[in-house]
Amino acid sequence: MKDKKEIIDDKVLSRRKFIRSSTAGVAAAMAFTSEPVKAVMKEVTAPELSKGCFNIKSITIPKDLTDSINSPAKESTFSESGITGAEVFAQLCKKEKLAGLFCCAGNYTVINAMAAEGIPCYGGRTEGSMAAAADGFSRATGEVVAASGTEGPGFTNMIVSIASANAARTPLLVLASNMQISGEDREATIQNVYQQPTTVGMKKYGKRLITPNRVYEYGSYAFRHLKSGIPGPVHLDFPSEVSRAVFKDPSELTDYYDKKNYRTESRAYPMPTDIKKVAEMITKAKRPLLIAGQGVFQRKAWDALYEVMDIQDIAVIGSGPSVGHVPDDHKLSAGTANSALMSVDLIVFVGQYCMPSPNEWTLPPGIPAIRVNPIQEDIGRNWPIELGVVSDEKFFLEELANVLPKKKRTSWVDELSAARQSFEQHSQLTYKAAVAHSDKTGFLHPAVITRDFEEFFFRGDIDPKQTTYAVGGFTIGRFAARWANSYRPGQTIVCGYQYGAIGPEIAHTLGAGIAVQRGVGPQASYKGAPVVCITGDAGVAYSMFELDTANKYKIPMIVIVSNNDCWGTYGTTARTPQALQMYLFQHGIRYDKMAEGLGVRGEYVKTPKEYRDALARSYNLAVKEGISTLINCQGIKEFGSGREYPPGPSWPVEPGRGSVTH
Amino acid sequence: MFYSLRHDLKPLIPTYYLIKKLLMITKQFTNNLIEACDVKMKHYVVKRVFTSMPKKEIKKNNITYYIKWHMNRIFTLKIDTQIKKITMGPILPNVNKNSKMDKDFRKFIWSFIGSSAENHKRLSLTKKGVRIVNHNGNLSFSVVCDDDDNYCNLLEKIIAITHQVYTLFLRNGGYDEYLVDTFDIDLDSYF
């Protein structure tokens, strides 16, 4: 495994060997070095390794941690001593194949029981960012995940992430312990809070468990909601009378039966008359557009989608909190064909859960619309329809593929291609101007950061489908929209989707990285690959500490921070200079040094060449050694101004690449 | 004398009736056009493009609709049935003449003119008949309709292009300061 040419400090070598031997993630990363990738990798030398990496010798991964990870699961059973309510719940989660629990210490009885049961559990630095990591995992895979925090402060720390998951329709099981029912309204000890009212409006279902012997029953309630209809957060809180109750026999529990008895996998099937009408409307249209929403990803319906697209040359745009289920290189992908959108004469929404209003989207006003949704009561909301179809997304697309007659739309395909080229030309002009600005100022323009990221991961020797990444931030996020390619389902995590929270990017990437390391769902083909995060210096403050978490679990991440010394919205102070100071940070803050303090590599770059070299080095080390890096790209705030440094950042056009609203 | 006048007027009677017929046809055409435009406007209201039915004003040969639309602004859609011209404005206020934004806007509108524009998007084959005006910082454009049967089709395109100014043109980059200064937008929620 070790390169003979490497000259490495003995202590560093023994630490690295120790980590390598104890975590499967690194082995997977090592196995990932394919021939094309080797072409971009340089020999790793001691000076590069010592560049910020492992220089702080006090940082080690404790043996206890790796021993704990390697401890075998201990499934709970009804026995003479009985099992607790927490263990009953953990059993249920295990049977439901809960993909992971992301938490901080707290809600101890429940999280310890879940870890003992063998559910993959990850402990991090703050409840909020770990809940965001759970969300990121789910956005990358479509799986049900859990997040946990202690009563009171741990729970309330998760609120932003719960709200963000709710906006993204993430099937997130929120678990938070509570004090004792017997102490209610007495402020007994500390941390009492009314949890359920706090999450009103940001969950699909919630329940404070108050009857111990109904713990299994309410667990089944939770999974019925998590695994059906439109996904969304489910919030359960456990008073200790419930989590610590002891049961010696299943008969003591209510509704203690298998999942095949407490819920169904059955989904709505489209009516034949509806399918026939949809086929007629699409065939009659000259330039139809299908919006493949989140439901297409959640229901893994992309293969059926591709079939439908090809039968009649139907343009498609993917939308949702993760994209890639409509590959950018497909001839019918319209994600960057902004100028062609005015030609659309029929729109078909499939699995678009977060519905826009007509004036928000760049489509001809008043065009006919079809909406396909698994639940009836949402059809017709926000956007008036000509036809509504209640159906599971996958079944709908499969049925449509069966009845749709073959038709060619050559001129429509040509128009889409011309529009994509026009988008690409505009992007190139933006990049060209950005390079000139970087050269002139000696600072790194965000367009250079994002375009060179695209060049490295999508247009070079690396398989363009390989890299799962998360993108967010106000200024950098807008520039990234120009170059945020995706070629397979779950490849791009849209961090700010609908809620617009700044800061979950590193946490989302951690969750997605864990999914990639484990090869879960659509990440299976690229199991073990490093993941990338694109964020700004405002956002990095929120979840940067999870780099410690990423390092201890050996999740190779490359975090690219666009550092412009401010909140990107500083432009709103143009008429109120007295307010500007609130938006500014110190210049030249070294997030790379902070990252080194957390045990990962840090690089500080100011020029395009330095940046490209840092990318190559970081990728090299991520693949070869499973090492994470934070690349701190120093820019200036004025790069966000179109007046001072034209053309300035563009806004994502909806529907289309980079859109975060719907 | 009376006999002489009647004798002099007699040859003019067919012309009189001809003119009267033409006026009736024109009036009928205008009424038909108003009806067609009203139907179009109602369609946009039903499809939630306009939040309310635009206020309408008819003066001589002009039909004017006052449309409350993007950024809660009032857009004036004017149809001059005599010279067959449709004008939409002011589309963008507060734009300095000969500024970069003014030039970009013109380039955007011109992209819908000529053979390079697809037939279904094209406003006109030639620039003749299309006018872009910056009056006191207010940008508007007008198109002369070359075919009486084409009014509604042209109207749809003009409305679609105006929509695209707000959903595509303004989002292309470089106009953040304009958006904040002119429309006082919340940058956080402009996404």
Interface residues (C-beta under 8 A of the other chain):
Chain A: K286 R287 N338 S339 L341 M342 S343 D345 S357 P358 N359 E360 W361 T362 P364 P365 G366 W383 P384 S411 E415 H426 T430 F474 G496 G500 T569 G571 T572 A574 R575 G640 S641 G642 R643 P646 P647 G648 P649 S650 W651 P652 V653 E654 S659 V660 T661
Chain B: H43 Y44 V46 K47 R48 V49 W69 H70 K100 S111 E118 H120 K121 E156 I159 A160 I161 H163 Q164 T167 L168 L170 R171 N172 G173 G174 Y175 D176 E177 V180 D181 D186 L187 D188 S189 Y190 F191
